[in-house]
C-alpha cells in the first residue's frame, strides 16, 4: 500500500486535520529522530481517514504512521474553528509480533467543543 507524501501547509489554510509535529530528518513518531518544537507553519498534514462511531465519537485511521502527537480541530459549517487541542498519543501493538511489528492503537482522546 502506498500513500502520497505529506504536504506542508499553513495552519490557517489546513482542513480539519491531524497535524503531527515534524522533526529534523523526518516526521514525528519515527524512531531515532530527536524531537524539537517546530513552528506550526512547518507542520505537515498526514493522510488519514475518519469514521463516525456515534454522534459525538469518531475513529481516526492514520494508516502506517504512528505520530507521537496530533492536533485535533473541530470546525463549524463555515469552516470556523470551534475547538483545537494537541494530544500526545501512546501506541500499543494489537496484532503481529514483537519481531515483525503489527497494527497499533492509541487510546481515546477527548476534544471538548463548546
Buried (B, 14 or more C-beta within 10 A) or exposed (E): EEEEEBEEBEBEEBEEBBBBBBBEEEBBBEEEBEEEEBEEEEBBBBBBEEEEEEEEEEEEEBEEBBBBBBBBBBBEEEEEEEEBEEBEBEBEEEEEEEEEEEEBBBEEEEBEEE
